[in-house]
């Protein structure tokens, strides 16, 4: 017997928060402008790999839109393409008391002091099991970062649960790095179904017959 597990590896595009994406979505599908016409637009949809210079990325999207998959893909890309950098990935909805020690890895921060870049990828902030997760991040992480120019943060969250206080704390700590160190980007929804021709991208995994 087999389980049909759909796996659609095409890239995901993000839009700057506050910028309408209606120009790029036609009949429910994303359409990208040709390079020669891209300068006519206020902002263009981008993949996470194109936002690598932004110190703090807040990645917004409603449940089920694919934020977690996108962040996991970014983790793999960073590990494969930036082998000298350090990458810490944490799923905040599985956090329990004591889990924060993985985020505050002393060995990793010692390497940052020696010149290495550190990428902190935090998934599902809105489902974090810690009480007052925003306050915890401010007191136990943000306020302890000594070299913000070498630390990059990506956090996924549903839009209604993102606290402005946390955004302000990131901005204040990273303001020496960039004029606008924090940016919010949103993953849009697509109403149309996947075209029939693309539904064939399926992996067949045998299941136990017991």
Secondary structure, 3 states (H helix, E strand, C coil): CEEEEECCCCCCCEEECCCCCHHHEECCEECCCCHHHHHHCCCCCECHHHHCCCCEEEEECCCCCCHHHHHHHHHHHHHHHCCCCEEEEEEHHHCCCCCHHHHCCHHHHHHHHCCCCEEEEEECHHHCCCCCHHHHHHHHCHHHCCCHHHEEEEEEECHHHCCHHHHHHHHHHCCCCCCCCEEEEEECCCCCCCCHHHCCCEEEEECCCC
